[in-house]
Each structure stands twice: as structure tokens, then as C-alpha cells.
Amino acid sequence: MLTFLLWCLLFVICWPFALIALILYPFVWLLLLPFRLLGFAVDLSFSFVRNLFMLPFTLAGKR
């Protein structure tokens, strides 16, 4: 919602920039998509390693 309000403000202040931003937004999103997927994979890897090291403590705590 905040993004939309900022875009409306930009549209009122300088409508050519707002239209350019509206057209370029999908291309920027597609350009950043591989980095989001890489971040997701790295986060899953760190989570897996953390859970792998914590498994003995988890099993010892559930007596």
C-alpha cells in the first residue's frame, strides 16, 4: 500500500518518471528474481546445517 501511495505521489510530482517506473518495474523484478532464489537457497542451506548440528541436543532433551 505504501508503494502505491509513493507511486501516486511521484505521479503527481513528475508523471513521466512515474510512467517509466511503472513500465520498468516488471523488468527490474525479473532481473532480481535469481538473487531472491539464491538467497532462499542459502537460507535453506544454513537452516539445514543448523538443524543438523542441533539434532543431538533436540533428541537428548526429549526424554
C-alpha positions as CSV (number, residue, x, y, z in Angstrom):
1,M,0.0,0.0,0.0
2,L,2.8,2.3,0.8
3,T,4.5,1.6,-2.5
4,F,1.3,2.6,-4.3
5,L,1.0,5.8,-2.3
6,L,4.6,6.7,-3.1
7,W,3.9,6.0,-6.8
8,C,0.8,8.2,-6.7
9,L,2.9,11.0,-5.1
10,L,5.5,10.5,-7.8
11,F,2.8,10.6,-10.5
12,V,1.5,14.0,-9.1
13,I,5.0,15.4,-8.9
14,C,6.5,14.1,-12.1
15,W,4.3,11.9,-14.2
16,P,6.9,10.9,-16.9
17,F,9.1,9.3,-14.2
18,A,6.1,7.6,-12.7
19,L,5.2,6.1,-16.1
20,I,8.8,5.0,-16.7
21,A,8.9,3.4,-13.2
22,L,5.6,1.6,-14.0
23,I,7.0,0.2,-17.2
24,L,10.4,-0.8,-15.8
25,Y,9.1,-2.4,-12.6
26,P,8.5,-5.9,-14.1
27,F,11.9,-5.9,-15.8
28,V,13.6,-5.0,-12.5
29,W,11.6,-7.7,-10.7
30,L,12.7,-10.3,-13.3
31,L,16.3,-9.1,-13.0
32,L,16.3,-9.5,-9.2
33,L,14.5,-12.9,-9.2
34,P,17.6,-15.0,-9.4
35,F,19.1,-13.2,-6.4
36,R,16.0,-13.9,-4.4
37,L,16.1,-17.6,-5.3
38,L,19.8,-17.7,-4.4
39,G,19.0,-16.0,-1.1
40,F,16.3,-18.6,-0.4
41,A,18.6,-21.5,-1.2
42,V,21.4,-20.1,1.0
43,D,18.9,-19.6,3.9
44,L,17.6,-23.2,3.5
45,S,21.2,-24.4,3.5
46,F,22.1,-22.6,6.7
47,S,18.9,-23.8,8.3
48,F,19.6,-27.4,7.3
49,V,23.2,-27.2,8.8
50,R,21.9,-25.6,12.0
51,N,19.2,-28.2,12.4
52,L,21.7,-31.0,11.7
53,F,24.1,-29.7,14.4
54,M,21.2,-29.2,16.9
55,L,19.6,-32.7,16.3
56,P,21.6,-34.5,19.1
57,F,20.6,-31.8,21.6
58,T,17.0,-31.9,20.5
59,L,16.9,-35.7,20.8
60,A,18.6,-35.6,24.2
61,G,16.1,-33.1,25.5
62,K,13.0,-35.1,24.7
63,R,13.3,-37.9,27.3
